[in-house]
Amino acid sequence: MTLVKELEPTQDIAEDVIFPPGDLYSDEPPLETELHLRQIILLLECLKWLWRDRNDFYAAGNLTIYYSPKQRKSEFFRGPDFFVVLDTERKTRKSWVVWEEDGKYPNVIVEILSPSTADTDKDYKKKLYQNTFRTYDYFWFDPYTQEFAGFHLVDGKYQPLEQNNQGHLWSQQLGLSIGIHQGLLRFFTPEGQLVPTPEETAESERQQKELAEETAESERQQKELAQQKAEKLAAKLREMNIDPDTI
């Protein structure tokens, strides 16, 4: 997780504060490790591939969310490692500007822990996402220690999610489970099936095609062998002056 600047709200903000332009660029520093980057990309590509026919959501990683009921010079902002907003237009954005998005905050947030940010993610950010963002599903994950936890907003308070038999946590907002697979977080269908990446889908289709071709070739060879045996039997019967058609 990367930290971004956030100033404490002041008490003397004038009532005539004008919201700054919504065309704001993201202001996130680079990710801390390659593993953090891989994890974010993995979540993004899997969800976007699964929902490739949908146009009613926005998913992003390490992108600034600008927010504040009394915004002044973009003072208040945060950059979750991964977040999803539902019931919105699927389009490219420079950042997520709440006052330009009908006041919408993320429905789901995932933070990737690191030694320098874990305390912030577990305390300050958890409170922020609970009390200000009102984000329904919040997860955190440490790709090095494999620490994984999730929370769902119930009556304005985060309640811990319980893992299922596979060790996955259910996201009501996504209609998917989130769990650890080969050391990284992945999405799973309600039936517990791994949501594949585009590359994994292509590889699976290639393997299925190869299997179908091998099966077809095996059937062809078996048919050809059976025909050869039939022809040899017919030839032998004719040598014995027996009409094969009478058998």
N, C-alpha and C positions, 0 to 999 in steps of 0.2 A: 504494500500500500504506500502511496506517496502523499506527503503532507502538502497542503496548499495554504496560502495565507488566508486568515480569517480574523478580522478585527472584531473586538467586542462591541456590541451595539451601544450607541450613546443614548443618553436620556434627553438630550436637547435638540433632537432632530426637528427641524421646522415642519409645520403642517403642510407647507406648500412645496415639499420636496418633489421634484419631477423625476420620474423613472428615466434612467438613461436609455439610449437606443438599444433595441433588442439584438442588433447585429454585432454581437460580441464574440470574439475569438476565445477558444479554450485557452486556459492558462496553467496547464499541468506540466510539472517537471518530468524528466524521463523516469521510466520505471527502474526500480532498484536492481533487478536481476533479470537474466534471460528467462528464468523459470516463471517469473511473474508475467512477463510478456506472453510466453507460450500459453499460460493458463487463461489469460484474458482472451487471446485470439481463439483458443479452443472453445470457450463458452460462446463467443460471438458467432463463429462459423457454424457451430452445431445448431444453435437456435435459429439463425437466419436460414439455414438449409432446411430445417424441419418446417419452418413457417414460410417457406419460399413463395407460397401462393397467397399469403396474407399481406394486407397493406394497412393494417390497423394497429401497428405497434412500432416502437422505436427502441433499439438496443444499441448500447455504446459501451466503450471501455476507456478508462482514464480520460474522461471528458468532463470539463467543468460544468457544474450546475450552478447558475446564478440565481439567487433567491433573496428576498427580504420584502416584508410588507412596506418598509420605508427605505427603499434602496437609495444609496447615495454613492455615486462613483464606483459602483460594482464592489462595494466593500465586503459583502457577504457571499461567499461561494465555497463550494466543496467539489471534489473530483472523485467520486466513487470509482473503484477499479472496474466494476461491471454493474450496469443497471438496465432495467427494462421499464418502459412506460407503455401502458396499454391504452387502447381507445384513442389513438392519436395517429397523425399522418406519418406514413413511412417515407421519409425523405432524408437527404443529407443535411446535416446541420453543423455549424461551426462550434456550437456549444448548446447546452440546454438552458434556455432563459425562461424561468417559470412564468413571469408576467406576460410573455409573448406566447405562451402555450396554454392559455385558458386556466392558469393557476395549477396546472398538473405537476405533481411530483412523481418520482419513480414508484412503481408498484412493487418492484423487487430490486434489492441491492445485494451485491456480493463484494466483500472486501478481502483482499489477499494479504494476510498478515506478514509482518517482518519484525525483527527485533526492535527496530526504531519506531514502529507505528502501532504495534499490537495493543499497547495500553490505550492509545487514543481510539482505535477501532472498537475496543471492547467497552469503553466507558463513555467518553465525550461523544463520539460519533453515534454510538448506540442510542444515547439520549436525544441527540439531534434528529436522527431518523425516526425515533419514536414520537417525539413531542412536536417537532417542527415539520418535518417531511411527511409524517404519518404514513411512512412506507410499510405496507402490509407484511412483506416477507423480507427478513434481513438474515444474511448468512455471512460467516467468516470462515476462512480456510488458510492454514499454513502449509504450503507445499513441501516444506522441509521437515516439520515435525508431524505433519498429517493431522494436526488439530482441526476439528471440523465441528461447527455448531450452527444452529439456525433458530430463528424466532418468528413468531407470527403475532401480529397486533390484535389483541383482544380487549375490547372496552378501553382503548387508548393506551394499553400497556403491553409490552412484549412478553410473550409466554414462550418458554423453551419448547422446541419441537422434539418429539421422540423418534428415534431411528426405527425403521422397520426391520424385518428379518434379514434384509440384505445390507443393512447399515446405511440406508438412504433416508433423506429427510424430504418430506412432501411440501411442495410449494402450491398453495391453493391458487395463487394468482396465475401461475404458469400452467397449472394442470399437469405438472411433471414432477418427478422426484429428482433430487440432486444427491449424488454420491461420489465416492472416490473410486476411480478405475485406473489401474496402472499408475498410481501416484498423483493423479490430477483429478479435479472435479469434472464430472460429466453429468449430462441430463439422461434421465431414464423415463420411459413411457409408464403410464399407470400399470401396465402389465409387467413392468420390470425390465423391459428390453432397452439396451443401450441405444441412445440416439446417435447415429453415426455422423461423421464428418462427410463432406462431399467426396473426399478422396477414399474414405472407407466404403462409401456407397458404390463408387466406381469400381473399386477392387472387388467388392462382393459381387457386383454384376458381371465383372470379367470372369471371376471364378465360376459363377453359375453358368455363364455362356460356355466356358471351357468344359464344364461337367456335362452340359447338354450335348455339346459336340462329341465328347468322348462316348457318351451313352448312345448317341445316334450311330457313331462309327462302330461300336461294339455290336449293336443290333444289326448293322449292315453286314459285318463280318460273319455273325452267326447265321444270318439268312443266306449269305453266299456259301458258307460251309454246308448248311443243310441242303442247298441246291446241288452242290457238288456230290454230296453223298447220294442224293436221289438219282443223279445222272449216272453215277457209278453202278448203283443197284440196277437201274434200268438196262444198262449195257450188259451187265452180267446175266440178267434174265434173258435178254435177247440171245446171248451166246448159248443159253440152254433151251433155245427155241420156245421161250415163254413170252407171251405178249404182256408187257408191263401194264398195259391198260386194263387187263383182266384181273389184276390183283388189287 
